[in-house]
Amino acid sequence: MGRAHEVRAKAMAATAAARSALFMRASKEIYMAAKSGEPDPDMNLALRSAIEKWKGQNVTKDVIERAIQKAKGGSAESYAQGMYEAFGPGNSYFIIETLTDNTNRALTEVRTAITKKGGHMGSVIYNFTQTGVFSFKGDNRDQVEETLILSDVDVREVTEEDGVIEVLVEPAAFGKARDVLSNDLGIKDFDVAEISYLPNEYIEINDPEDRRKFDELCDMLDELQDVQNVYHNVK
């Protein structure tokens, strides 16, 4: 669909390091979600959303179950969230979210990846808008939009393309939108259900060298186990 939140939605990791990092990201996020409330996805919206998110990226059931059992076992592990902004190759902008047990390591690894590909750290967040994003299979766009609006959900946009509906809402309306979609419209399986940073404007990188560096930077970030989410403004 060309959205920034799909930056990580690769069917399979291209390398062993990327696949290992993918599983680690999923494990940490599911573990933290399970610890934040009931370790039962039927009772815990955050956990249910996390499970759906990572299932959509081909994280195995075994990884998901281990993370939930770890939370049930009362593990004292804790992870700190971080967010870094950067300018990348070809006038690209990056927002990089981390979830780590070592914030110094996370910062060093992110900064090293950015600088190796000719970028630098700097404020870019004003080029993005934080948005609640849902996508799921369906062909009833008008009904979805009407139901959300009548339920007083602050909707930004509802679109349908190739049998997939995408709903964008205000971040504060994420939980309510999730409940309406699940309870009122019977949607149980989401391809995406998360709060993301969407660029205010997408760009194309036409210079082959800059494009190569941009793609390599995305791959490098994808292999860092402390990196949780990456958002950028490139088509």
Secondary structure as the mmCIF struct_conf table of DSSP 4:
data_model
#
loop_
_struct_conf.conf_type_id
_struct_conf.id
_struct_conf.beg_label_comp_id
_struct_conf.beg_label_asym_id
_struct_conf.beg_label_seq_id
_struct_conf.end_label_comp_id
_struct_conf.end_label_asym_id
_struct_conf.end_label_seq_id
HELX_RH_3T_P HELX_RH_3T_P1 ALA A 4 ARG A 8
BEND BEND1 ALA A 11 MET A 12
BEND BEND2 ALA A 14 THR A 15
HELX_RH_AL_P HELX_RH_AL_P1 ALA A 16 LYS A 35
TURN_TY1_P TURN_TY1_P1 SER A 36 SER A 36
BEND BEND3 GLY A 37 GLY A 37
BEND BEND4 PRO A 39 PRO A 39
TURN_TY1_P TURN_TY1_P2 PRO A 41 MET A 43
HELX_RH_AL_P HELX_RH_AL_P2 LEU A 45 LYS A 55
TURN_TY1_P TURN_TY1_P3 GLY A 56 ASN A 58
HELX_RH_AL_P HELX_RH_AL_P3 LYS A 61 LYS A 72
TURN_TY1_P TURN_TY1_P4 GLY A 73 GLY A 74
STRN STRN1 ALA A 80 GLY A 88
HELX_RH_3T_P HELX_RH_3T_P2 PRO A 89 ASN A 91
STRN STRN2 SER A 92 THR A 100
BEND BEND5 ASP A 101 ASP A 101
HELX_RH_AL_P HELX_RH_AL_P4 THR A 103 LYS A 116
TURN_TY1_P TURN_TY1_P5 LYS A 117 GLY A 118
STRN STRN3 HIS A 120 MET A 121
HELX_RH_3T_P HELX_RH_3T_P3 ILE A 125 ASN A 127
STRN STRN4 PHE A 128 LYS A 137
BEND BEND6 ASP A 139 ASP A 139
HELX_RH_AL_P HELX_RH_AL_P5 ARG A 141 LEU A 150
TURN_TY1_P TURN_TY1_P6 SER A 151 ASP A 152
STRN STRN5 VAL A 155 GLU A 161
TURN_TY1_P TURN_TY1_P7 ASP A 162 GLY A 163
STRN STRN6 VAL A 164 VAL A 169
HELX_RH_3T_P HELX_RH_3T_P4 PRO A 171 ALA A 173
HELX_RH_AL_P HELX_RH_AL_P6 PHE A 174 ASP A 179
HELX_RH_PI_P HELX_RH_PI_P1 VAL A 180 ASP A 184
TURN_TY1_P TURN_TY1_P8 LEU A 185 LEU A 185
BEND BEND7 ASP A 191 ASP A 191
STRN STRN7 VAL A 192 PRO A 199
BEND BEND8 ASN A 200 GLU A 201
STRN STRN8 ILE A 203 ILE A 203
BEND BEND9 ASP A 207 ASP A 207
HELX_RH_AL_P HELX_RH_AL_P7 PRO A 208 ASP A 222
TURN_TY1_P TURN_TY1_P9 GLU A 223 GLU A 223
TURN_TY1_P TURN_TY1_P10 GLN A 225 ASP A 226
STRN STRN9 VAL A 227 HIS A 232
STRN STRN10 VAL A 234 VAL A 234
#
